[in-house]
Structures are given as C-alpha cells and as structure tokens.
Amino acid sequence: MKPYSDVSKPSGWWFVFAGLVGATVLGLFIYFLFTGIFGLTDGLTQVVVPGKAELKLVETGGYTIFHEYRSRVKGKTYTWGVSLTGLTCHLTAPSGDEVPLRPASVNSTYSINERAGTAVLEFTIAEPGVYQFSAAYSDGRAEPEGVLAIGHGFVSKLVTLILTCIATLVFGEGIAVAIVVVTIVRRRRAAAEGGIS
C-alpha cells in the first residue's frame, strides 16, 4: 500500500483559468494594436494639394511626407489613380529659411481603414514652431487634387507599437502555458504519489 502523501491534486479549474488568461491577453493584444494603429494615422496632418497650410511642428527631428492615395478630407474622398507628378513642395521655417525636402529614404506605406499612403518626401527640423507648407504644380494648374499627410516618426512609432504588442502577447500567453504545464505536472505527481484532491 502506498504511503499517504501531502501532495494535493490541483483543481481542473486551473485549466479554465489559464484559458481565460490566454483569451484576455489575445483580446487586449488585438484591441491595443488596432487602436494604436488608428491613433498613428490620426497623428498625421493632412494637406489638400495644390495648396498651402500652416504646420505646428512640436517635435524636433525627422518628419515624413506621405502621398495619401486613398483618403478622406472634409467629406471629400480621394482615391486611386491620382498622380501628383509635377507637384513641387516647399517648407519654410519660422525664421523664414527654406527647409530642405529630400526623397523618402525608407519605402514605407500604410493602409488603415479609409486611408492609405506611401512615403514620398522627408525633412528634419531643429526647433519646434509654426512652419509654412506649400505645394503647387510647376505649370500652375489646379488639378488633379490630392492629399499629402505629414507626420513625425511614423515608421518608428509603428514598429515600436507592433513590437510592444507582440512582446506583451508572448509574455501573457507564456503565463497561460506555464499555468497549464505546472497544473499537469502537479496533477500527475499527485496521482503517482497517491495524493488526495
């Protein structure tokens, strides 16, 4: 006869708890990923071109100008097929100096809900302030109209968001798996040693 063991058999409810943890973590991952991505596009300043706009740039460093080939501004929809060939952009600092615009160094794109864009230009500023942006066709025509979206650190913020969400998902699901494994091991040990539940 096996000697009495004080090893108790874990309840099967631990498996249910692990499932709830896993489902909760997955739900939070999806929620924060999508709300975070939508927040990134909300942070982009849209400018209908040809036209002018004041840009209140509060962060120093690099900015990216995207051509939003699918967009919606003030109830008007802009879709595929619009070419902005011949459009020239200028950015003037609060001091009156011209800010150099250069071709985008990273081929970055996004497609979120009603908005989709691709990086076309980028620039760097050394001080925050109100900057004057203008875009016009070299021949002076007013059509076709399009949308440019300007934002700071869009790509790096997107990468950080995705990596953070993935890390949280892996950590949370790891906890759920650990609960399952520990529960299985303890239940088998209790059964082998004649423990009571």
Phi and psi in degrees as a GROMACS rama.xvg file:
@    title "Ramachandran Plot"
@    xaxis  label "Phi"
@    yaxis  label "Psi"
@TYPE xy
-72.5251  140.163  LYS-2
-66.7358  154.706  PRO-3
-64.4246  137.512  TYR-4
-120.08  143.257  SER-5
-91.5282  11.372  ASP-6
-79.3915  112.995  VAL-7
-88.0385  151.213  SER-8
-86.8875  117.812  LYS-9
-59.8927  145.636  PRO-10
-67.2224  149.093  SER-11
-67.1155  -13.7872  GLY-12
-64.6307  -18.7352  TRP-13
-62.9802  -33.3774  TRP-14
-66.3865  -39.9855  PHE-15
-63.6769  -43.158  VAL-16
-61.4393  -42.998  PHE-17
-61.4863  -40.8759  ALA-18
-62.8373  -39.9493  GLY-19
-65.7504  -40.3816  LEU-20
-61.6127  -47.5758  VAL-21
-61.5566  -43.516  GLY-22
-66.5498  -39.7549  ALA-23
-64.7189  -45.4773  THR-24
-62.0936  -42.8794  VAL-25
-63.3358  -42.1913  LEU-26
-62.4098  -43.6159  GLY-27
-65.402  -37.5353  LEU-28
-58.4388  -49.0671  PHE-29
-64.6368  -43.3173  ILE-30
-62.7532  -51.9405  TYR-31
-70.5261  -30.8632  PHE-32
-65.3627  -49.6549  LEU-33
-72.5774  -40.2233  PHE-34
-66.6124  -35.5536  THR-35
-65.8039  -41.4224  GLY-36
-66.1096  -43.671  ILE-37
-62.0939  -34.9622  PHE-38
-65.3167  -32.8883  GLY-39
-65.5727  -44.4782  LEU-40
-69.3645  -31.9423  THR-41
-63.4859  -25.4991  ASP-42
-80.5379  -4.97011  GLY-43
-86.6231  133.522  LEU-44
-87.6244  120.102  THR-45
-89.7397  137.357  GLN-46
-131.901  123.064  VAL-47
-80.0804  128.056  VAL-48
-123.339  151.539  VAL-49
-67.2714  145.622  PRO-50
168.904  -176.121  GLY-51
-129.025  156.632  LYS-52
-158.853  149.707  ALA-53
-92.2691  129.424  GLU-54
-110.779  118.077  LEU-55
-90.6846  95.1069  LYS-56
-96.0438  112.612  LEU-57
-100.656  -8.52776  VAL-58
-118.578  138.358  GLU-59
-82.2867  166.013  THR-60
109.946  -156.342  GLY-61
-87.8031  141.671  GLY-62
-125.652  152.901  TYR-63
-121.378  139.056  THR-64
-107.374  120.257  ILE-65
-104.792  144.703  PHE-66
-90.925  111.287  HIS-67
-85.1354  94.8184  GLU-68
-78.3609  -10.3173  TYR-69
-132.641  114.662  ARG-70
-156.473  168.97  SER-71
-145.36  121.877  ARG-72
-132.319  121.312  VAL-73
51.5923  44.3271  LYS-74
83.9265  -7.67982  GLY-75
-99.8255  134.808  LYS-76
-99.9726  135.458  THR-77
-118.149  127.175  TYR-78
-126.374  -172.479  THR-79
-55.1192  157.499  TRP-80
97.3377  -10.1899  GLY-81
-86.0531  119.235  VAL-82
-102.992  132.852  SER-83
-102.496  25.3931  LEU-84
-59.9166  131.526  THR-85
93.4763  -3.47756  GLY-86
-80.3783  128.763  LEU-87
-112.903  129.888  THR-88
-109.737  146.563  CYS-89
-136.565  145.14  HIS-90
-132.95  125.839  LEU-91
-114.746  130.37  THR-92
-75.9694  164.21  ALA-93
-55.7038  -27.5488  PRO-94
-75.5252  -12.4396  SER-95
98.2443  -6.35242  GLY-96
-77.6093  146.716  ASP-97
-75.9146  132.756  GLU-98
-94.14  122.117  VAL-99
-63.0401  132.389  PRO-100
-108.338  134.541  LEU-101
-129.74  156.947  ARG-102
-57.6229  145.035  PRO-103
-59.8108  130.709  ALA-104
-83.1021  -17.5886  SER-105
-120.314  130.776  VAL-106
-82.4162  78.9563  ASN-107
-107.024  142.413  SER-108
-137.335  165.048  THR-109
-148.97  152.524  TYR-110
-146.828  100.275  SER-111
-133.686  116.026  ILE-112
55.9472  -117.954  ASN-113
-91.3056  6.15182  GLU-114
-123.405  136.918  ARG-115
-147.835  137.572  ALA-116
-152.01  165.631  GLY-117
-136.279  141.915  THR-118
-68.2723  133.46  ALA-119
-123.273  -36.6753  VAL-120
-138.439  165.029  LEU-121
-150.406  160.153  GLU-122
-155.282  167.473  PHE-123
-130.843  136.898  THR-124
-120.871  148.997  ILE-125
-99.5668  -16.026  ALA-126
-146.037  145.467  GLU-127
-72.3729  163.325  PRO-128
156.34  -172.916  GLY-129
-94.9859  116.288  VAL-130
-107.21  146.567  TYR-131
-100.159  120.539  GLN-132
-112.812  138.344  PHE-133
-142.731  149.266  SER-134
-144.067  129.903  ALA-135
-148.793  153.574  ALA-136
-78.5238  143.562  TYR-137
-62.0346  -27.1067  SER-138
-94.2596  5.71751  ASP-139
81.8304  2.76244  GLY-140
-70.3981  156.857  ARG-141
-101.051  -6.15366  ALA-142
-128.064  153.321  GLU-143
-81.9484  153.847  PRO-144
-84.1061  150.654  GLU-145
-149.103  -176.695  GLY-146
-128.039  129.822  VAL-147
-108.787  141.661  LEU-148
-122.85  129.522  ALA-149
-118.682  130.356  ILE-150
-151.705  160.593  GLY-151
-102.053  124.4  HIS-152
58.8734  33.7308  GLY-153
-59.1402  -48.0409  PHE-154
-65.0243  -46.8535  VAL-155
-65.0756  -36.9306  SER-156
-66.6317  -38.6089  LYS-157
-65.3833  -44.9536  LEU-158
-62.7756  -43.9651  VAL-159
-61.4679  -42.5717  THR-160
-60.9366  -47.8883  LEU-161
-64.0598  -45.7351  ILE-162
-63.9409  -40.1786  LEU-163
-64.1618  -43.7914  THR-164
-64.7269  -41.569  CYS-165
-64.7058  -43.249  ILE-166
-61.3883  -41.4512  ALA-167
-64.4417  -41.0528  THR-168
-62.7078  -46.5666  LEU-169
-62.6707  -43.5727  VAL-170
-63.6703  -46.8141  PHE-171
-65.5712  -45.134  GLY-172
-67.4527  -30.1737  GLU-173
-62.9009  -39.0522  GLY-174
-63.6995  -42.8319  ILE-175
-61.772  -43.9024  ALA-176
-64.7434  -40.1073  VAL-177
-62.1819  -39.648  ALA-178
-61.8899  -43.4201  ILE-179
-62.7566  -47.9395  VAL-180
-62.2222  -46.9349  VAL-181
-62.5411  -40.696  VAL-182
-63.5595  -43.857  THR-183
-62.2134  -46.3454  ILE-184
-61.1821  -45.275  VAL-185
-68.6225  -36.1017  ARG-186
-67.0847  -40.639  ARG-187
-66.942  -38.6182  ARG-188
-65.7302  -41.3249  ARG-189
-64.1169  -39.8651  ALA-190
-66.4373  -40.325  ALA-191
-68.1709  -32.6794  ALA-192
-96.6268  3.68165  GLU-193
75.9565  26.3609  GLY-194
-69.7359  164.51  GLY-195
-104.813  150.246  ILE-196
